[in-house]
Structure formats: structure tokens, C-alpha cells
Amino acid sequence: MRNVTISLKSLCGFKALAAIVILSSSLAYGQVKPLTPSQNAHKTAGDILLVTMPALAMSSTFIWKDGQKGTYQFSKALAGTIVLTYGLKLAINKERPNRENSNSFPSGHTSVAFASAAFVQKRYGWEYGVPAYLLAGYVGYTRIKATKHDGWDVLAGAVIGVGMSYLFTKPYERKKKLTISSDYIENTPTIGFTYKF
């Protein structure tokens, strides 16, 4: 059997070497410049909308009493968006503007936000889609403002999100409760009203 003796001096040297290696690697890669209060506020708002927008899109299917079709369509669109976005992040390996890591292209926050907005717009119409797209656009802005992404990353995220939602979403057919009809009975014009409960 062989005895291995490590002196206190060599142990301190090893710790110092390990500290130098760790510090030098963090200086060379992963150095993140602190955000200003304004940048931090925008980043926080974007992070909150990352969760809020899909939740609103999903809850819209319950508000409209859309049944399972809308929920299923949004689930497919969101899953496709996430898989494609993170697959591209791993394949492309583009460095973030703040040098934090190499997961810059495309923007995941933006793709999820635009998938949510496009679902609402295509399923329920532009009157609901316009505010949703404005929120999604703000999410993209927050990612640039926080130096997490550049314009190309955000644009690619938006295209992916909209594309996936358009691929899996069909417009919601609202059932008319009140229908108005006109006809002639014995050469007399008549108007009929039908209300479905």
C-alpha cells in the first residue's frame, strides 16, 4: 500500500490554482454586465409576460367555452414552438450580446409570446389579436433592452411563434344566437327572428 501525503502548503496551492482557473473561465466567458434599473424593470416585465401570455391564451379557450379543440390547438402550437426554439438554440449556439452563454438564437421569450398572440388572433379575431401582438412585441423589446438578444434573435422568435400557431390553429366558429331572416308569404314581405338558447 502506498501512502499519499498532501502537505498544507500543496493543498493551499491547489486551492489557489482552482480559484484562478474558475475566475479566469468566468472572466473569459459568462461575464454579465449589471443591468441598469430601467433594463432590469423591462427584463422583469418580459419574464412575467413569458408566463402570463400563454396562461391568457389557454384561459381564452375557457372564456369562449371553446371546448377542448382550442386548448388542444394551443397546446400543440406551444409545444412545437418550444421544441423548435430550443432545438435551434442548441444547433446554432450563438453567443448572447451580454456574453452570458451561447443560447441567443432564437429568442425563447419572444417565440412563446408570439405563439400566444398568434393563437388568440387566429382563433378569435384581430380585435383580440392586436393587444396580444402589442404585448408580444413588448416582450421582444425587453429581451433586446436587457441585452439578452439582438434584433435577429427576436425576429426569428416572432416568426417561429406565429408560424407554429398558424400551423396548428383554426378560427373559432361562433354560433349565432340570433338570426334574422326575411321571406314572402302570399306576396307579403315578412321578417323572422330566431333566438337559440
C-alpha positions as CSV (number, residue, x, y, z in Angstrom):
1,M,0.0,0.0,0.0
2,R,1.2,3.4,-0.8
3,N,0.8,6.4,1.5
4,V,-0.1,9.7,-0.1
5,T,0.7,12.7,2.0
6,I,-0.6,16.1,1.0
7,S,1.0,18.9,2.7
8,L,-0.9,22.0,3.8
9,K,1.3,24.1,1.5
10,S,0.4,22.0,-1.6
11,L,-3.3,22.0,-0.6
12,C,-3.3,25.8,-0.4
13,G,-1.5,25.9,-3.8
14,F,-4.2,23.6,-5.3
15,K,-7.0,25.8,-3.9
16,A,-5.3,28.9,-5.4
17,L,-4.9,27.2,-8.7
18,A,-8.5,26.1,-8.7
19,A,-9.6,29.6,-7.8
20,I,-7.5,31.1,-10.7
21,V,-9.0,28.6,-13.2
22,I,-12.6,29.3,-12.1
23,L,-12.0,33.1,-12.1
24,S,-10.3,33.1,-15.5
25,S,-13.0,31.0,-17.1
26,S,-15.7,33.3,-15.7
27,L,-13.8,36.3,-16.9
28,A,-13.3,34.9,-20.4
29,Y,-16.9,33.7,-20.8
30,G,-20.1,34.4,-18.9
31,Q,-19.2,37.8,-17.8
32,V,-22.5,39.7,-17.5
33,K,-22.6,43.5,-17.1
34,P,-25.0,44.6,-14.4
35,L,-28.3,45.9,-15.7
36,T,-29.5,49.4,-15.1
37,P,-32.7,49.8,-13.0
38,S,-34.6,50.6,-16.3
39,Q,-33.2,47.5,-18.0
40,N,-33.9,45.3,-15.0
41,A,-37.6,46.6,-14.9
42,H,-38.1,45.7,-18.6
43,K,-36.4,42.3,-18.1
44,T,-38.7,41.5,-15.1
45,A,-41.8,42.6,-17.1
46,G,-40.7,40.4,-20.0
47,D,-40.2,37.4,-17.6
48,I,-43.7,37.9,-16.2
49,L,-45.3,38.1,-19.6
50,L,-43.4,34.9,-20.6
51,V,-45.7,33.1,-18.1
52,T,-48.8,35.4,-18.4
53,M,-49.3,35.3,-22.1
54,P,-49.6,31.5,-22.6
55,A,-51.8,31.4,-19.5
56,L,-54.1,34.1,-21.0
57,A,-54.1,32.3,-24.4
58,M,-55.0,29.0,-22.7
59,S,-57.7,30.6,-20.5
60,S,-59.2,32.3,-23.6
61,T,-60.4,28.8,-24.7
62,F,-62.4,28.6,-21.4
63,I,-63.7,32.1,-21.6
64,W,-65.1,31.4,-25.1
65,K,-66.4,28.0,-24.0
66,D,-64.3,26.7,-26.9
67,G,-64.3,23.1,-25.7
68,Q,-61.2,21.0,-26.0
69,K,-60.4,22.0,-29.6
70,G,-58.9,25.4,-28.8
71,T,-57.0,24.0,-25.8
72,Y,-55.6,21.2,-27.9
73,Q,-54.6,23.5,-30.8
74,F,-52.8,25.9,-28.4
75,S,-51.0,23.1,-26.7
76,K,-49.7,21.8,-30.0
77,A,-48.6,25.3,-31.1
78,L,-46.9,26.0,-27.8
79,A,-45.1,22.6,-27.7
80,G,-44.0,23.0,-31.3
81,T,-42.7,26.5,-30.6
82,I,-40.7,25.4,-27.6
83,V,-39.2,22.3,-29.3
84,L,-38.2,24.2,-32.5
85,T,-36.8,27.2,-30.5
86,Y,-34.7,25.2,-28.1
87,G,-33.6,22.8,-30.9
88,L,-32.3,25.8,-32.9
89,K,-30.6,27.3,-29.8
90,L,-28.6,24.0,-29.3
91,A,-27.9,23.7,-33.0
92,I,-26.8,27.3,-33.8
93,N,-25.1,28.0,-30.5
94,K,-24.9,31.8,-31.0
95,E,-23.4,33.9,-28.2
96,R,-25.7,36.3,-26.4
97,P,-24.9,40.1,-26.6
98,N,-24.2,40.1,-22.9
99,R,-21.8,37.1,-23.3
100,E,-23.8,35.2,-20.7
101,N,-24.0,32.0,-22.7
102,S,-24.4,30.6,-26.2
103,N,-28.2,30.3,-26.3
104,S,-29.1,33.6,-28.1
105,F,-30.7,32.4,-31.4
106,P,-33.7,32.5,-31.4
107,S,-35.3,34.3,-28.5
108,G,-37.4,31.8,-26.5
109,H,-39.3,34.5,-24.6
110,T,-40.3,36.1,-27.9
111,S,-41.3,32.9,-29.6
112,V,-43.6,31.9,-26.7
113,A,-45.1,35.4,-26.5
114,F,-45.8,35.5,-30.3
115,A,-47.2,31.9,-30.3
116,S,-49.7,33.0,-27.7
117,A,-50.6,36.2,-29.5
118,A,-51.0,34.5,-32.9
119,F,-53.2,31.8,-31.4
120,V,-55.5,34.4,-29.9
121,Q,-55.6,36.4,-33.1
122,K,-56.2,33.5,-35.5
123,R,-58.6,31.7,-33.2
124,Y,-60.7,34.6,-32.0
125,G,-60.0,37.5,-34.4
126,W,-58.0,40.7,-34.8
127,E,-59.9,42.6,-32.1
128,Y,-58.2,40.4,-29.5
129,G,-55.1,39.7,-31.5
130,V,-53.9,43.4,-31.8
131,P,-53.5,43.8,-28.0
132,A,-51.9,40.4,-27.8
133,Y,-49.4,41.2,-30.5
134,L,-48.6,44.5,-28.8
135,L,-47.7,42.6,-25.6
136,A,-45.7,40.1,-27.6
137,G,-43.8,42.9,-29.3
138,Y,-43.0,44.4,-25.9
139,V,-41.6,41.1,-24.8
140,G,-39.2,41.1,-27.7
141,Y,-38.2,44.7,-26.8
142,T,-37.5,43.7,-23.2
143,R,-35.1,41.0,-24.5
144,I,-33.1,43.5,-26.5
145,K,-33.2,46.1,-23.7
146,A,-31.8,43.5,-21.2
147,T,-29.0,42.6,-23.8
148,K,-30.2,39.0,-23.8
149,H,-30.8,39.1,-27.6
150,D,-30.3,41.2,-30.7
151,G,-32.9,42.1,-33.3
152,W,-32.3,39.0,-35.4
153,D,-32.9,36.7,-32.4
154,V,-36.2,38.5,-31.6
155,L,-37.3,38.5,-35.2
156,A,-36.6,34.7,-35.5
157,G,-38.5,34.1,-32.3
158,A,-41.5,36.0,-33.6
159,V,-41.6,34.2,-36.9
160,I,-41.4,30.8,-35.1
161,G,-44.2,31.6,-32.7
162,V,-46.5,33.0,-35.3
163,G,-45.7,30.2,-37.7
164,M,-46.4,27.4,-35.2
165,S,-49.7,29.0,-34.1
166,Y,-50.8,29.5,-37.7
167,L,-49.9,25.9,-38.5
168,F,-52.0,24.4,-35.6
169,T,-54.8,26.9,-35.1
170,K,-58.1,27.1,-36.8
171,P,-60.5,30.0,-36.5
172,Y,-63.3,29.6,-33.9
173,E,-66.7,29.4,-35.4
174,R,-69.0,31.4,-33.2
175,K,-72.6,30.1,-33.1
176,K,-75.1,32.8,-33.8
177,K,-77.7,33.1,-31.1
178,L,-79.9,35.5,-33.0
179,T,-80.7,35.0,-36.7
180,I,-82.8,37.3,-38.8
181,S,-84.5,36.1,-41.9
182,S,-86.8,37.6,-44.5
183,D,-89.3,35.9,-46.8
184,Y,-92.6,36.4,-48.6
185,I,-95.8,34.9,-47.5
186,E,-98.6,35.3,-50.1
187,N,-96.8,38.3,-51.7
188,T,-96.4,40.0,-48.3
189,P,-92.8,40.6,-47.1
190,T,-92.1,39.1,-43.6
191,I,-89.2,39.2,-41.2
192,G,-88.4,36.4,-38.9
193,F,-86.3,36.3,-35.7
194,T,-84.8,33.1,-34.3
195,Y,-83.0,33.1,-30.9
196,K,-81.2,29.9,-29.8
197,F,-80.8,29.4,-26.0
